[in-house]
Amino acid sequence: MSEGMNRFLGDTPGRVLLKLIVVSLVVGVVMSTFDWSPMDILYGVENFVRRIWNLGFGAIERFAAYFILGAVVVIPCFIILRLLSYRR
C-alpha cells in the first residue's frame, strides 16, 4: 500500500507535504506582495472567459451583418439574372 501511495504522490507523503508547505508559503508571500486574493484570481478568470465569450459573439454578429449586407445586393441580382436567363 505504501509503495502505491508513493507512486501516486511521486514521493513519500512526508516529503510531498513539506514541498506543498514551502510552495504554499512562497505563493502566499507573492500574492500578499501584489495584494491578490483567491477571489481576485477567480474574478480574473471569470472576466477573461466572459471577454472571450463576448468577443466570439461579436465576431458572429459582425459576420452576420456582412452577410446580410451582401445578401441585400446579391440575392436580387441573382433573381434578376435567373429571370433573364429563364426567358431564353
C-alpha positions in Angstrom: 0.0 0.0 0.0 2.8 2.4 0.9 4.5 1.8 -2.5 1.3 2.6 -4.3 0.9 5.8 -2.3 4.5 6.8 -3.0 3.9 6.2 -6.7 0.7 8.2 -6.7 2.2 11.1 -4.9 5.6 11.0 -6.7 7.5 10.8 -3.4 6.9 9.9 0.3 3.9 11.6 1.9 6.2 13.5 4.3 8.3 15.0 1.6 5.3 15.8 -0.5 3.7 17.6 2.5 6.9 19.5 3.1 7.1 20.6 -0.6 3.4 21.7 -0.5 4.0 23.7 2.6 7.1 25.5 1.1 5.3 26.2 -2.2 2.2 27.4 -0.4 4.3 29.8 1.7 6.1 31.2 -1.4 2.8 31.6 -3.3 1.2 33.3 -0.2 4.1 35.8 0.0 3.9 36.6 -3.7 0.1 37.0 -3.6 0.4 39.2 -0.5 3.0 41.3 -2.2 0.8 42.0 -5.2 -2.3 42.3 -2.9 -4.1 39.5 -4.6 -6.7 37.3 -3.1 -8.0 34.0 -4.3 -11.3 35.7 -5.2 -9.3 38.2 -7.4 -7.9 35.3 -9.3 -11.4 33.7 -9.7 -12.8 37.1 -10.8 -10.0 37.5 -13.3 -10.6 34.1 -14.8 -14.3 34.8 -15.0 -13.7 38.2 -16.6 -11.3 36.6 -19.1 -13.8 33.9 -20.1 -16.6 36.5 -20.3 -14.5 38.7 -22.6 -13.6 35.8 -24.9 -17.2 34.8 -25.0 -18.3 38.3 -25.9 -15.6 38.6 -28.4 -16.7 35.4 -30.1 -20.3 36.5 -30.3 -19.2 39.9 -31.5 -17.4 38.2 -34.4 -20.5 36.2 -35.2 -22.6 39.5 -35.1 -20.1 41.2 -37.5 -20.2 38.1 -39.8 -24.0 38.2 -39.9 -24.0 42.0 -40.6 -21.6 41.5 -43.5 -23.6 38.5 -44.8 -26.9 40.5 -44.7 -25.3 43.5 -46.3 -24.0 41.4 -49.2 -27.3 39.4 -49.5 -29.3 42.6 -50.0 -27.3 43.1 -53.2 -26.5 39.6 -54.3 -29.9 37.9 -54.0 -31.9 40.5 -56.1 -29.1 40.4 -58.7 -29.3 36.6 -58.7 -33.1 36.6 -59.1 -32.9 39.1 -61.9 -30.2 37.1 -63.7 -32.2 33.9 -63.3 -35.4 35.6 -64.7 -33.5 37.0 -67.7 -31.9 33.6 -68.5 -35.2 31.8 -67.9 -36.8 33.7 -70.8 -34.2 32.4 -73.3 
